[in-house]
Amino acid sequence: MTELERRAAIFAALADQTRLRIVDLLTLGDLSSSEIGSALDLRSNLIAHHLGVLESAQIISRTRSEFDRRRSYIGLRPEIFDTLAPPSVDPPRRVLFVCTANSARSQLAETIWRDVSAIEVASAGTRPAAGVNPQATAAAARHGLAIDQSRPPRHVDEVRTDGDLVITVCDDAHESLLNRDDLHWSVRDPARIGTPAAFDEAFDALSLRIRALSSRLIAA
């Protein structure tokens, strides 16, 4: 069974509310089948059926009680949640975030990435503005980060180098680059609304994406 086949089997086994409730219980500790039945108010035959499905999918394992050898305890296999996660990704030499003006979203993304990952990072634009949007600087500051305002926005062709993982963080840049980016994150332009809340929303959206991607990169 390949890793993909195993993941599919696990998700199929968990596509049942009762089995999902059993797994929720087992995240807290090991239980006997009778204890599971009592907690969920289920008959023994139903418990046996659901545990059989979970065991076939290699989600749970059983250990015999050292005190009462007639009793078994069911626990989650320790690797199960790691198995459910998407596969890791080879780290790039550098991450390059691109938006249209290189004045807000890509600047925020660069700053967030630098805070969470040791992999080099840069940002650029397809039509660079004259300077960084002050609202982006303020949003970063509200989250304890600082955008380097001494460096003006730059064009992607001036910044991009071989080995970069290019991530567009706006639809305009993605469509302008004509498949010359590697990943696209469709993040709404906070400058169109212009409120602190809009910039905070963009910051949060980028932060979630960045933390998810950085966690999947194999250590260099």
ABEGO torsion letter per residue (X at the ends): XBAAAAAAAAAAAAABAAAAAAAAAAAAEBBBAAAAAAAAGBBAAAAAAAAAAAAAAGABBBBBBAABAABBBBBBBAAAAAAABBBBBBBBABBBBBBAAGABAAAAAAAAAAAABABBBBBBBABBBABBBAAAAAAAAAAGBBBBAABBBBBAAAABBBGBBBBBABAAAAAAAGGABABBBBBBBAAAAGBAAAAAAAAAAAAAAAAAAAAABBBX
